[in-house]
Amino acid sequence: MDRRTILQSAAIGAAAVLLPGCVGSGVPRQRISSRPHVRLGIDQLAQSGFAALQGQRVGFITNQTSVDQSGTMSRVVLQRGLGARLTALFGPEHGLDTRAKAGDHVANAQDGVTGLPAYSLYGQHRKPTPAMLEDVDVLVFDIQDIGVRSYTYISTMILAMEACGEAGKAFVVLDRPNPLGGLRMQGPPLTPGFESFVSQVPVPYLHGLTIGELAKMAVAKGWVAKAPELTVVRMAGWERRMNWADTGLNWVATSPNIPTWESPFYCATTGILGELKQVDIGIGTSKPFHYAAGPGIDGRALAHDLKRQGFKDIRFKPYKSQVKPGFDGVELIIDPKGQTDLMAVAMALCAEVVARAAKAPLSGSTASARSLFNKVYGSEALWAALEAGTPWQNLVTDWQEPLKQFSADRAPYLLYS
């Protein structure tokens, strides 16, 4: 689709122009501090006078999470600094305004904030086409990720890097914190053959990398079929031990079901379970991912038995579903400063809910749902274990050697201590 056709499409995010440069009206924001301690990649780029983009036509992969330290939209910062050299925007899943539901296709449009054409990378195309890159010399990526392998923003980044490599365009990542911190490496590896848009790169389910570190590792390891010339604009002041509150940065919802900075901890813990039928994890409530419930489950008994597992820094309360009558289970209360193995908890929840539900979640799943479940997990191992009633602890044991290997493999690409 050419530029003229894009400009004739419906505008995106018109509400955002109510306060020029600020996050759009209606997008959930969580105020943390008026004095952030961390300078983001976009802040560092602006402070340098946009040195990494000097004299080049710039395409920008962005959404509502792309804001600087003060909360100004990154695309506004770039347009002010670059003028007409900012030529096009590209949006990931959920759209530029992050309001589209998971899995919903997003159309090309004109951005209501900048007036620029906004190409969707979650519609007809998930990878920039040569035509989209025609007026671009360098493609810049600045989107807040959540540190979970199945979250598709990193897949968008990898495919965009590949497109730039194929087209001879440079690629720049403006780095951002991992809200799960930089020390947490947990969960299953990605088994060859299970690569997909929900598992684009062979990292653990929780990888503990920033998007900039992940991009560097992807190029060095050959995970990008045709790698571009890569520049990562580092943050200042971020440390691996930090959770989001430690950064002082305000949080912008990364998608409809990730409204707060604590949400990634819950998404990591119940997201895989939520791929099954006949379960409730709180999607459609004010606390998405905070629950694990199914039909006919005794919530008090489940909470009691999970407490006996000895998980640290997490509590379980009996829960009655708000959206699915007859579904009972537990509410999770996770301490984001704790170091509990979220993925071990995830496996325990899968095993307990599947075993206790009156309507078998596995048998109610279609072949396509089973395929997606396996792609999200990264192999067929969890599905097979749930069918056979194998102890979930066996899966956690199986991850340990791959996790040790990944810890060593990632070390050369870490940008922060």
ZAZABA-698317 format. One record per residue (C-alpha): chain; x, y, z. Coordinates in pm, whole numbers, plus 50000, padded with zeros to 5 digits. Layout:
mol = A, x = X, y = Y, z = Z
...
//
This chain:
mol = A, x = 50000, y = 50000, z = 50000
mol = A, x = 50149, y = 50339, z = 49902
mol = A, x = 50189, y = 50646, z = 50120
mol = A, x = 49888, y = 50824, z = 49965
mol = A, x = 49661, y = 50527, z = 50042
mol = A, x = 49786, y = 50521, z = 50401
mol = A, x = 49712, y = 50890, z = 50445
mol = A, x = 49355, y = 50837, z = 50325
mol = A, x = 49289, y = 50576, z = 50596
mol = A, x = 49122, y = 50650, z = 50929
mol = A, x = 49325, y = 50845, z = 51184
mol = A, x = 49465, y = 50674, z = 51491
mol = A, x = 49444, y = 50805, z = 51844
mol = A, x = 49263, y = 51134, z = 51780
mol = A, x = 49207, y = 51167, z = 52154
mol = A, x = 49581, y = 51196, z = 52203
mol = A, x = 49586, y = 51542, z = 52046
mol = A, x = 49391, y = 51681, z = 52340
mol = A, x = 49726, y = 51718, z = 52517
mol = A, x = 49990, y = 51742, z = 52243
mol = A, x = 50287, y = 51520, z = 52314
mol = A, x = 50133, y = 51341, z = 52610
mol = A, x = 50004, y = 50985, z = 52640
mol = A, x = 49660, y = 50947, z = 52485
mol = A, x = 49341, y = 50995, z = 52681
mol = A, x = 49201, y = 50669, z = 52816
mol = A, x = 49531, y = 50479, z = 52812
mol = A, x = 49594, y = 50356, z = 53168
mol = A, x = 49888, y = 50523, z = 53336
mol = A, x = 50040, y = 50447, z = 53675
mol = A, x = 50219, y = 50734, z = 53846
mol = A, x = 50535, y = 50620, z = 54024
mol = A, x = 50738, y = 50935, z = 54087
mol = A, x = 50785, y = 51294, z = 53972
mol = A, x = 51162, y = 51241, z = 53974
mol = A, x = 51267, y = 50938, z = 53768
mol = A, x = 51607, y = 50789, z = 53845
mol = A, x = 51657, y = 50629, z = 53503
mol = A, x = 51718, y = 50801, z = 53171
mol = A, x = 51570, y = 50601, z = 52885
mol = A, x = 51722, y = 50543, z = 52543
mol = A, x = 51497, y = 50814, z = 52398
mol = A, x = 51626, y = 51061, z = 52659
mol = A, x = 51986, y = 50973, z = 52581
mol = A, x = 51923, y = 51006, z = 52207
mol = A, x = 51766, y = 51350, z = 52247
mol = A, x = 52047, y = 51466, z = 52477
mol = A, x = 52299, y = 51368, z = 52208
mol = A, x = 52123, y = 51587, z = 51954
mol = A, x = 51994, y = 51274, z = 51779
mol = A, x = 52352, y = 51193, z = 51675
mol = A, x = 52275, y = 50831, z = 51582
mol = A, x = 52019, y = 50952, z = 51326
mol = A, x = 52213, y = 51240, z = 51176
mol = A, x = 52121, y = 51315, z = 50816
mol = A, x = 51900, y = 51007, z = 50776
mol = A, x = 51534, y = 50953, z = 50699
mol = A, x = 51381, y = 50778, z = 50998
mol = A, x = 51104, y = 50523, z = 51039
mol = A, x = 50983, y = 50467, z = 51394
mol = A, x = 50835, y = 50151, z = 51550
mol = A, x = 50634, y = 50287, z = 51839
mol = A, x = 50314, y = 50289, z = 52044
mol = A, x = 50170, y = 50466, z = 52349
mol = A, x = 50435, y = 50311, z = 52576
mol = A, x = 50705, y = 50499, z = 52386
mol = A, x = 50748, y = 50800, z = 52612
mol = A, x = 51050, y = 50982, z = 52747
mol = A, x = 51140, y = 51035, z = 53111
mol = A, x = 50893, y = 51324, z = 53139
mol = A, x = 50605, y = 51133, z = 52975
mol = A, x = 50623, y = 51304, z = 52635
mol = A, x = 50553, y = 51067, z = 52345
mol = A, x = 50875, y = 50955, z = 52181
mol = A, x = 50728, y = 51016, z = 51837
mol = A, x = 50668, y = 51379, z = 51934
mol = A, x = 51025, y = 51406, z = 52063
mol = A, x = 51158, y = 51267, z = 51736
mol = A, x = 50937, y = 51487, z = 51521
mol = A, x = 51048, y = 51797, z = 51711
mol = A, x = 51412, y = 51698, z = 51676
mol = A, x = 51412, y = 51561, z = 51322
mol = A, x = 51131, y = 51748, z = 51150
mol = A, x = 51053, y = 51610, z = 50805
mol = A, x = 51325, y = 51345, z = 50840
mol = A, x = 51081, y = 51142, z = 51051
mol = A, x = 50892, y = 50989, z = 50760
mol = A, x = 50677, y = 50700, z = 50887
mol = A, x = 50551, y = 50518, z = 51195
mol = A, x = 50507, y = 50145, z = 51247
mol = A, x = 50283, y = 49992, z = 51515
mol = A, x = 50289, y = 49645, z = 51679
mol = A, x = 50010, y = 49426, z = 51816
mol = A, x = 49745, y = 49633, z = 51999
mol = A, x = 49810, y = 49932, z = 51769
mol = A, x = 49970, y = 50271, z = 51827
mol = A, x = 49723, y = 50344, z = 52107
mol = A, x = 49765, y = 49995, z = 52270
mol = A, x = 49386, y = 49953, z = 52290
mol = A, x = 49326, y = 49673, z = 52038
mol = A, x = 49257, y = 49336, z = 52198
mol = A, x = 49513, y = 49056, z = 52185
mol = A, x = 49507, y = 48890, z = 51845
mol = A, x = 49293, y = 49160, z = 51678
mol = A, x = 49433, y = 49277, z = 51345
mol = A, x = 49521, y = 49646, z = 51326
mol = A, x = 49482, y = 49847, z = 51005
mol = A, x = 49722, y = 50095, z = 50847
mol = A, x = 49622, y = 50452, z = 50928
mol = A, x = 49731, y = 50810, z = 50973
mol = A, x = 49861, y = 50898, z = 51318
mol = A, x = 49649, y = 51164, z = 51485
mol = A, x = 49945, y = 51293, z = 51684
mol = A, x = 50211, y = 51345, z = 51417
mol = A, x = 50010, y = 51331, z = 51097
mol = A, x = 50245, y = 51063, z = 50965
mol = A, x = 50148, y = 50739, z = 50792
mol = A, x = 50129, y = 50458, z = 51046
mol = A, x = 50193, y = 50111, z = 50905
mol = A, x = 50053, y = 49819, z = 51102
mol = A, x = 50288, y = 49532, z = 51178
mol = A, x = 49998, y = 49332, z = 51317
mol = A, x = 49761, y = 49318, z = 51023
mol = A, x = 49824, y = 49212, z = 50666
mol = A, x = 50198, y = 49224, z = 50738
mol = A, x = 50400, y = 49145, z = 51050
mol = A, x = 50729, y = 49241, z = 50887
mol = A, x = 50795, y = 49574, z = 50716
mol = A, x = 50778, y = 49541, z = 50338
mol = A, x = 51028, y = 49703, z = 50098
mol = A, x = 50757, y = 49952, z = 50001
mol = A, x = 50709, y = 50054, z = 50365
mol = A, x = 51085, y = 50116, z = 50396
mol = A, x = 51119, y = 50308, z = 50070
mol = A, x = 51142, y = 50649, z = 50245
mol = A, x = 51345, y = 50514, z = 50538
mol = A, x = 51724, y = 50498, z = 50586
mol = A, x = 51715, y = 50384, z = 50948
mol = A, x = 51438, y = 50213, z = 51145
mol = A, x = 51418, y = 50298, z = 51516
mol = A, x = 51251, y = 50073, z = 51775
mol = A, x = 51122, y = 50219, z = 52103
mol = A, x = 50852, y = 50007, z = 52268
mol = A, x = 50817, y = 49896, z = 52629
mol = A, x = 50840, y = 49517, z = 52654
mol = A, x = 50745, y = 49310, z = 52961
mol = A, x = 51023, y = 49049, z = 52969
mol = A, x = 50803, y = 48751, z = 52873
mol = A, x = 50903, y = 48552, z = 52561
mol = A, x = 50547, y = 48509, z = 52432
mol = A, x = 50472, y = 48883, z = 52441
mol = A, x = 50486, y = 48978, z = 52075
mol = A, x = 50671, y = 49310, z = 52084
mol = A, x = 51008, y = 49136, z = 52070
mol = A, x = 50885, y = 48931, z = 51773
mol = A, x = 50798, y = 49255, z = 51594
mol = A, x = 51147, y = 49384, z = 51668
mol = A, x = 51321, y = 49073, z = 51535
mol = A, x = 51119, y = 49066, z = 51211
mol = A, x = 51178, y = 49439, z = 51160
mol = A, x = 51551, y = 49384, z = 51208
mol = A, x = 51539, y = 49112, z = 50944
mol = A, x = 51355, y = 49342, z = 50703
mol = A, x = 51619, y = 49611, z = 50753
mol = A, x = 51899, y = 49363, z = 50694
mol = A, x = 51738, y = 49252, z = 50370
mol = A, x = 51681, y = 49611, z = 50254
mol = A, x = 52021, y = 49745, z = 50358
mol = A, x = 51872, y = 49975, z = 50623
mol = A, x = 52021, y = 50043, z = 50966
mol = A, x = 51835, y = 49956, z = 51287
mol = A, x = 51844, y = 50146, z = 51617
mol = A, x = 51700, y = 50028, z = 51950
mol = A, x = 51623, y = 50287, z = 52217
mol = A, x = 51661, y = 50078, z = 52529
mol = A, x = 51408, y = 50044, z = 52811
mol = A, x = 51396, y = 49856, z = 53145
mol = A, x = 51278, y = 49500, z = 53177
mol = A, x = 50994, y = 49536, z = 53431
mol = A, x = 51072, y = 49189, z = 53570
mol = A, x = 51428, y = 49304, z = 53638
mol = A, x = 51750, y = 49186, z = 53481
mol = A, x = 51827, y = 48892, z = 53710
mol = A, x = 51521, y = 48672, z = 53667
mol = A, x = 51585, y = 48386, z = 53421
mol = A, x = 51310, y = 48127, z = 53460
mol = A, x = 51099, y = 47888, z = 53262
mol = A, x = 51126, y = 47657, z = 52964
mol = A, x = 51359, y = 47702, z = 52669
mol = A, x = 51227, y = 47717, z = 52314
mol = A, x = 51255, y = 47378, z = 52143
mol = A, x = 51357, y = 47392, z = 51774
mol = A, x = 51051, y = 47357, z = 51555
mol = A, x = 50826, y = 47557, z = 51789
mol = A, x = 50935, y = 47900, z = 51671
mol = A, x = 50642, y = 48132, z = 51604
mol = A, x = 50527, y = 48489, z = 51650
mol = A, x = 50466, y = 48406, z = 52019
mol = A, x = 50812, y = 48249, z = 52054
mol = A, x = 51039, y = 48418, z = 51802
mol = A, x = 51379, y = 48369, z = 51968
mol = A, x = 51533, y = 48080, z = 52168
mol = A, x = 51542, y = 48239, z = 52512
mol = A, x = 51383, y = 48118, z = 52838
mol = A, x = 51022, y = 48217, z = 52895
mol = A, x = 51153, y = 48486, z = 53133
mol = A, x = 51488, y = 48597, z = 52993
mol = A, x = 51596, y = 48891, z = 53210
mol = A, x = 51717, y = 49098, z = 52914
mol = A, x = 51635, y = 49450, z = 52804
mol = A, x = 51517, y = 49488, z = 52444
mol = A, x = 51856, y = 49634, z = 52353
mol = A, x = 52042, y = 49340, z = 52502
mol = A, x = 51808, y = 49098, z = 52330
mol = A, x = 51868, y = 49270, z = 51995
mol = A, x = 52245, y = 49249, z = 52040
mol = A, x = 52227, y = 48881, z = 52133
mol = A, x = 51993, y = 48806, z = 51843
mol = A, x = 52238, y = 48952, z = 51591
mol = A, x = 52542, y = 48782, z = 51742
mol = A, x = 52370, y = 48443, z = 51771
mol = A, x = 52226, y = 48447, z = 51420
mol = A, x = 51864, y = 48458, z = 51535
mol = A, x = 51801, y = 48727, z = 51272
mol = A, x = 51814, y = 48564, z = 50929
mol = A, x = 51964, y = 48876, z = 50767
mol = A, x = 52104, y = 49103, z = 51036
mol = A, x = 52115, y = 49482, z = 50990
mol = A, x = 52372, y = 49727, z = 51114
mol = A, x = 52258, y = 49759, z = 51477
mol = A, x = 52293, y = 50047, z = 51722
mol = A, x = 52160, y = 50028, z = 52078
mol = A, x = 52116, y = 50359, z = 52262
mol = A, x = 52168, y = 50263, z = 52623
mol = A, x = 51982, y = 50384, z = 52929
mol = A, x = 52155, y = 50567, z = 53211
mol = A, x = 52099, y = 50473, z = 53573
mol = A, x = 51930, y = 50136, z = 53526
mol = A, x = 52058, y = 49835, z = 53721
mol = A, x = 51964, y = 49469, z = 53687
mol = A, x = 51840, y = 49449, z = 54046
mol = A, x = 51574, y = 49715, z = 53986
mol = A, x = 51204, y = 49657, z = 53962
mol = A, x = 50996, y = 49921, z = 53785
mol = A, x = 50918, y = 50120, z = 54100
mol = A, x = 51293, y = 50159, z = 54160
mol = A, x = 51331, y = 50344, z = 53829
mol = A, x = 51095, y = 50623, z = 53928
mol = A, x = 50947, y = 50611, z = 53578
mol = A, x = 50571, y = 50628, z = 53539
mol = A, x = 50407, y = 50324, z = 53380
mol = A, x = 50198, y = 50331, z = 53063
mol = A, x = 49982, y = 50022, z = 52999
mol = A, x = 50160, y = 49813, z = 52736
mol = A, x = 49833, y = 49647, z = 52626
mol = A, x = 49476, y = 49625, z = 52760
mol = A, x = 49561, y = 49346, z = 53005
mol = A, x = 49894, y = 49488, z = 53128
mol = A, x = 49763, y = 49802, z = 53303
mol = A, x = 50021, y = 49830, z = 53585
mol = A, x = 50392, y = 49774, z = 53629
mol = A, x = 50314, y = 49470, z = 53846
mol = A, x = 50105, y = 49310, z = 53567
mol = A, x = 50403, y = 49138, z = 53397
mol = A, x = 50460, y = 48931, z = 53712
mol = A, x = 50104, y = 48800, z = 53692
mol = A, x = 50112, y = 48754, z = 53315
mol = A, x = 50425, y = 48542, z = 53355
mol = A, x = 50254, y = 48328, z = 53619
mol = A, x = 49910, y = 48262, z = 53469
mol = A, x = 49950, y = 48346, z = 53100
mol = A, x = 50024, y = 47990, z = 52986
mol = A, x = 49732, y = 47853, z = 53190
mol = A, x = 49511, y = 48111, z = 53021
mol = A, x = 49575, y = 47950, z = 52681
mol = A, x = 49358, y = 47656, z = 52793
mol = A, x = 48982, y = 47637, z = 52760
mol = A, x = 48757, y = 47614, z = 53066
mol = A, x = 48980, y = 47831, z = 53285
mol = A, x = 48958, y = 48186, z = 53417
mol = A, x = 49267, y = 48398, z = 53480
mol = A, x = 49087, y = 48730, z = 53519
mol = A, x = 49080, y = 48858, z = 53162
mol = A, x = 48789, y = 49101, z = 53147
mol = A, x = 48825, y = 49203, z = 53512
mol = A, x = 49013, y = 49490, z = 53676
mol = A, x = 49290, y = 49244, z = 53767
mol = A, x = 49384, y = 49051, z = 53452
mol = A, x = 49614, y = 48751, z = 53511
mol = A, x = 49566, y = 48767, z = 53889
mol = A, x = 49354, y = 48449, z = 53911
mol = A, x = 49358, y = 48078, z = 53840
mol = A, x = 49014, y = 47918, z = 53837
mol = A, x = 48809, y = 47648, z = 53671
mol = A, x = 48463, y = 47487, z = 53691
mol = A, x = 48390, y = 47287, z = 54003
mol = A, x = 48719, y = 47369, z = 54178
mol = A, x = 48718, y = 47410, z = 54556
mol = A, x = 48899, y = 47742, z = 54593
mol = A, x = 48971, y = 47702, z = 54964
mol = A, x = 49124, y = 47358, z = 54915
mol = A, x = 49332, y = 47479, z = 54620
mol = A, x = 49461, y = 47781, z = 54814
mol = A, x = 49548, y = 47556, z = 55109
mol = A, x = 49733, y = 47304, z = 54893
mol = A, x = 49927, y = 47572, z = 54704
mol = A, x = 50036, y = 47729, z = 55033
mol = A, x = 50177, y = 47392, z = 55135
mol = A, x = 50401, y = 47394, z = 54826
mol = A, x = 50623, y = 47644, z = 55007
mol = A, x = 50644, y = 47914, z = 54739
mol = A, x = 50804, y = 48229, z = 54878
mol = A, x = 50688, y = 48587, z = 54818
mol = A, x = 50345, y = 48484, z = 54690
mol = A, x = 50009, y = 48432, z = 54862
mol = A, x = 49697, y = 48249, z = 54747
mol = A, x = 49341, y = 48346, z = 54841
mol = A, x = 49018, y = 48162, z = 54753
mol = A, x = 48847, y = 48324, z = 54455
mol = A, x = 48506, y = 48307, z = 54290
mol = A, x = 48512, y = 48414, z = 53926
mol = A, x = 48361, y = 48751, z = 53840
mol = A, x = 48317, y = 48668, z = 53472
mol = A, x = 48250, y = 48292, z = 53464
mol = A, x = 47984, y = 48175, z = 53712
mol = A, x = 48071, y = 47843, z = 53874
mol = A, x = 48444, y = 47891, z = 53822
mol = A, x = 48633, y = 47894, z = 54152
mol = A, x = 49003, y = 47894, z = 54228
mol = A, x = 49262, y = 48127, z = 54375
mol = A, x = 49370, y = 48487, z = 54359
mol = A, x = 49746, y = 48542, z = 54351
mol = A, x = 49921, y = 48816, z = 54548
mol = A, x = 50281, y = 48841, z = 54427
mol = A, x = 50555, y = 49043, z = 54597
mol = A, x = 50736, y = 49205, z = 54301
mol = A, x = 51044, y = 49256, z = 54517
mol = A, x = 51060, y = 48884, z = 54591
mol = A, x = 51256, y = 48620, z = 54404
mol = A, x = 51003, y = 48339, z = 54380
mol = A, x = 51028, y = 48122, z = 54069
mol = A, x = 50724, y = 48253, z = 53886
mol = A, x = 50745, y = 47978, z = 53627
mol = A, x = 50747, y = 47705, z = 53890
mol = A, x = 50430, y = 47861, z = 54029
mol = A, x = 50292, y = 47869, z = 53674
mol = A, x = 50349, y = 47496, z = 53634
mol = A, x = 50189, y = 47420, z = 53970
mol = A, x = 49882, y = 47623, z = 53873
mol = A, x = 49851, y = 47445, z = 53538
mol = A, x = 49876, y = 47105, z = 53702
mol = A, x = 49635, y = 47180, z = 53987
mol = A, x = 49367, y = 47351, z = 53777
mol = A, x = 49372, y = 47082, z = 53506
mol = A, x = 49354, y = 46804, z = 53765
mol = A, x = 49071, y = 46962, z = 53966
mol = A, x = 48846, y = 47117, z = 53699
mol = A, x = 48511, y = 46942, z = 53649
mol = A, x = 48529, y = 47003, z = 53272
mol = A, x = 48867, y = 46885, z = 53146
mol = A, x = 49051, y = 47191, z = 53005
mol = A, x = 49265, y = 46976, z = 52774
mol = A, x = 48985, y = 46778, z = 52612
mol = A, x = 48790, y = 47097, z = 52549
mol = A, x = 49070, y = 47244, z = 52339
mol = A, x = 49078, y = 47238, z = 51959
mol = A, x = 49382, y = 47131, z = 51759
mol = A, x = 49464, y = 47494, z = 51685
mol = A, x = 49433, y = 47586, z = 52054
mol = A, x = 49664, y = 47299, z = 52146
mol = A, x = 49913, y = 47414, z = 51883
mol = A, x = 49910, y = 47770, z = 52018
mol = A, x = 49949, y = 47644, z = 52376
mol = A, x = 50258, y = 47445, z = 52274
mol = A, x = 50403, y = 47740, z = 52082
mol = A, x = 50359, y = 47969, z = 52382
mol = A, x = 50521, y = 47717, z = 52615
mol = A, x = 50793, y = 47637, z = 52361
mol = A, x = 50740, y = 47261, z = 52323
mol = A, x = 50484, y = 46983, z = 52377
mol = A, x = 50634, y = 46893, z = 52715
mol = A, x = 50380, y = 47071, z = 52937
mol = A, x = 50076, y = 46945, z = 52745
mol = A, x = 50212, y = 46590, z = 52759
mol = A, x = 50281, y = 46620, z = 53132
mol = A, x = 49930, y = 46749, z = 53200
mol = A, x = 49775, y = 46465, z = 53000
mol = A, x = 49985, y = 46202, z = 53176
mol = A, x = 49960, y = 46354, z = 53524
mol = A, x = 50339, y = 46380, z = 53547
mol = A, x = 50458, y = 46588, z = 53847
mol = A, x = 50509, y = 46950, z = 53741
mol = A, x = 50836, y = 46955, z = 53933
mol = A, x = 50989, y = 46732, z = 53664
mol = A, x = 50944, y = 47010, z = 53410
mol = A, x = 51117, y = 47262, z = 53634
mol = A, x = 51407, y = 47021, z = 53682
mol = A, x = 51437, y = 46979, z = 53306
mol = A, x = 51485, y = 47355, z = 53261
mol = A, x = 51780, y = 47395, z = 53491
mol = A, x = 52064, y = 47300, z = 53256
mol = A, x = 51928, y = 47511, z = 52967
mol = A, x = 51890, y = 47804, z = 53209
mol = A, x = 52252, y = 47771, z = 53323
mol = A, x = 52365, y = 47759, z = 52963
mol = A, x = 52158, y = 48064, z = 52874
mol = A, x = 52301, y = 48258, z = 53168
mol = A, x = 52651, y = 48197, z = 53033
mol = A, x = 52551, y = 48261, z = 52672
mol = A, x = 52390, y = 48597, z = 52744
mol = A, x = 52679, y = 48738, z = 52950
mol = A, x = 52872, y = 48900, z = 52659
mol = A, x = 52565, y = 49099, z = 52554
mol = A, x = 52468, y = 49252, z = 52888
mol = A, x = 52483, y = 49632, z = 52889
mol = A, x = 52412, y = 49688, z = 53258
mol = A, x = 52536, y = 49546, z = 53587
//
